[in-house]
């Protein structure tokens, strides 16, 4: 059975490192009278390079919102599809760090949130990255202390997000702005926002150092179950039909041009992981938890992963209209100079694979 969604449901960061982009080999149509030998050699060399074994460096976060990545890694689904190519994986705390790795040529393709994807695209004038698939919808909340009952109760207090300019950071700033509360990138304003790693946020919340945090799963659930907090805003309530892109797959354009078959193989592994999640959610949760433990040295309690998993939908649909809205939100709170994301998607490979599987094709912008 085919279906596009599987359910049991930005400071701009550091200056870009130097980025060298490969020139695309020019192609001529059949009616062309001639082609230079240099162009022929370049095309032949590119094709040969693409056919040779490569190392694919895949990034992900040890969060439930990256469930397909966790399942695909644990079950060897990416490795199987890559065949003779080698897979290396690397975990990150939040999107801006993963984008730094892409720009620094430390990773080729990564699971990541929409706002860091947008920032990377704009910072490189649309040259460096492309979104090649969706992955996850939902699974982010503003969790607060028991005595916080509304936005006005947060005035003069400190709250956290995973990293300045990441997807939850933009969501938090946007919501506060909509409530008439001002913030800035240096922690000032009506509400002070202190970006920090999720594990540090949990500790700070337990000690009362912060009044709340807008975080992805499983951290929102952990703040509730372990920190004694309560959900003030489930982000799903802010979006039509409760759907919004939390995680997509971002690839270096340089790598995509040089190794399209390797990217295709990763997408095949991604679709296999989505199928595995649908077929056996319990096993998928166990797989994801095992990979989280491997990356963080700590396994999630069953109660945490069970509750967090229910807030997520895993899907290949990039939910492009919600990414556009995220870009507009980031611009409105001063984290982006523009909300222009035209050209950020490259979905041809994904749609070809979906057609082979008799699944519904998806659209970009």
Secondary structure in CASP SS format (residue, H / E / C, confidence):
PFRMAT SS
TARGET T0000
AUTHOR 0000-0000-0000
METHOD secondary structure of the structure
MODEL  1
X C 1.00
X C 1.00
X C 1.00
X C 1.00
X E 1.00
X E 1.00
X E 1.00
X C 1.00
X C 1.00
X C 1.00
X C 1.00
X C 1.00
X C 1.00
X C 1.00
X C 1.00
X C 1.00
X C 1.00
X C 1.00
X C 1.00
X C 1.00
X C 1.00
X C 1.00
X C 1.00
X C 1.00
X C 1.00
X C 1.00
X C 1.00
X C 1.00
X C 1.00
X C 1.00
X C 1.00
X C 1.00
X C 1.00
X C 1.00
X C 1.00
X C 1.00
X H 1.00
X H 1.00
X H 1.00
X H 1.00
X H 1.00
X H 1.00
X H 1.00
X H 1.00
X H 1.00
X H 1.00
X H 1.00
X H 1.00
X H 1.00
X H 1.00
X H 1.00
X C 1.00
X C 1.00
X C 1.00
X E 1.00
X E 1.00
X E 1.00
X E 1.00
X E 1.00
X E 1.00
X C 1.00
X C 1.00
X C 1.00
X H 1.00
X H 1.00
X H 1.00
X H 1.00
X H 1.00
X H 1.00
X H 1.00
X H 1.00
X H 1.00
X H 1.00
X H 1.00
X C 1.00
X C 1.00
X H 1.00
X H 1.00
X H 1.00
X H 1.00
X H 1.00
X H 1.00
X C 1.00
X C 1.00
X C 1.00
X E 1.00
X E 1.00
X E 1.00
X E 1.00
X E 1.00
X E 1.00
X C 1.00
X C 1.00
X C 1.00
X H 1.00
X H 1.00
X H 1.00
X H 1.00
X H 1.00
X H 1.00
X H 1.00
X H 1.00
X H 1.00
X C 1.00
X C 1.00
X C 1.00
X C 1.00
X C 1.00
X E 1.00
X E 1.00
X E 1.00
X E 1.00
X C 1.00
X H 1.00
X H 1.00
X H 1.00
X H 1.00
X H 1.00
X H 1.00
X H 1.00
X H 1.00
X H 1.00
X H 1.00
X C 1.00
X C 1.00
X C 1.00
X C 1.00
X C 1.00
X E 1.00
X E 1.00
X E 1.00
X E 1.00
X E 1.00
X E 1.00
X E 1.00
X E 1.00
X E 1.00
X E 1.00
X C 1.00
X E 1.00
X E 1.00
X E 1.00
X E 1.00
X E 1.00
X C 1.00
X C 1.00
X C 1.00
X C 1.00
X C 1.00
X C 1.00
X H 1.00
X H 1.00
X H 1.00
X H 1.00
X C 1.00
X C 1.00
X C 1.00
X E 1.00
X E 1.00
X E 1.00
X E 1.00
X C 1.00
X C 1.00
X C 1.00
X C 1.00
X C 1.00
X H 1.00
X H 1.00
X H 1.00
X H 1.00
X H 1.00
X H 1.00
X H 1.00
X H 1.00
X H 1.00
X H 1.00
X H 1.00
X H 1.00
X C 1.00
X C 1.00
X C 1.00
X C 1.00
X E 1.00
X C 1.00
X C 1.00
X C 1.00
X C 1.00
X C 1.00
X E 1.00
X C 1.00
X C 1.00
X E 1.00
X E 1.00
X E 1.00
X E 1.00
X C 1.00
X C 1.00
X H 1.00
X H 1.00
X H 1.00
X H 1.00
X H 1.00
X H 1.00
X H 1.00
X H 1.00
X H 1.00
X H 1.00
X C 1.00
X C 1.00
X C 1.00
X C 1.00
X E 1.00
X E 1.00
X E 1.00
X E 1.00
X E 1.00
X C 1.00
X C 1.00
X H 1.00
X H 1.00
X H 1.00
X H 1.00
X H 1.00
X H 1.00
X H 1.00
X C 1.00
X C 1.00
X C 1.00
X C 1.00
X E 1.00
X E 1.00
X E 1.00
X E 1.00
X E 1.00
X H 1.00
X H 1.00
X H 1.00
X H 1.00
X C 1.00
X H 1.00
X H 1.00
X H 1.00
X C 1.00
X C 1.00
X E 1.00
X E 1.00
X E 1.00
X E 1.00
X E 1.00
X E 1.00
X E 1.00
X E 1.00
X H 1.00
X H 1.00
X H 1.00
X H 1.00
X H 1.00
X H 1.00
X C 1.00
X H 1.00
X H 1.00
X H 1.00
X H 1.00
X H 1.00
X H 1.00
X H 1.00
X H 1.00
X H 1.00
X H 1.00
X H 1.00
X H 1.00
X H 1.00
X H 1.00
X H 1.00
X H 1.00
X H 1.00
X H 1.00
X H 1.00
X H 1.00
X C 1.00
X H 1.00
X H 1.00
X H 1.00
X H 1.00
X H 1.00
X H 1.00
X H 1.00
X H 1.00
X H 1.00
X H 1.00
X H 1.00
X H 1.00
X H 1.00
X H 1.00
X H 1.00
X H 1.00
X C 1.00
X C 1.00
X C 1.00
X C 1.00
X C 1.00
X H 1.00
X H 1.00
X H 1.00
X H 1.00
X H 1.00
X H 1.00
X H 1.00
X H 1.00
X C 1.00
X C 1.00
X E 1.00
X E 1.00
X E 1.00
X E 1.00
X C 1.00
X C 1.00
X C 1.00
X C 1.00
X H 1.00
X H 1.00
X H 1.00
X H 1.00
X H 1.00
X H 1.00
X H 1.00
X H 1.00
X H 1.00
X H 1.00
X H 1.00
X H 1.00
X H 1.00
X C 1.00
X C 1.00
X C 1.00
X C 1.00
X C 1.00
X C 1.00
X C 1.00
X C 1.00
X C 1.00
X C 1.00
X C 1.00
X C 1.00
X E 1.00
X C 1.00
X C 1.00
X H 1.00
X H 1.00
X H 1.00
X H 1.00
X H 1.00
X H 1.00
X H 1.00
X H 1.00
X H 1.00
X C 1.00
X C 1.00
X C 1.00
X C 1.00
X C 1.00
X C 1.00
X C 1.00
X C 1.00
X C 1.00
END
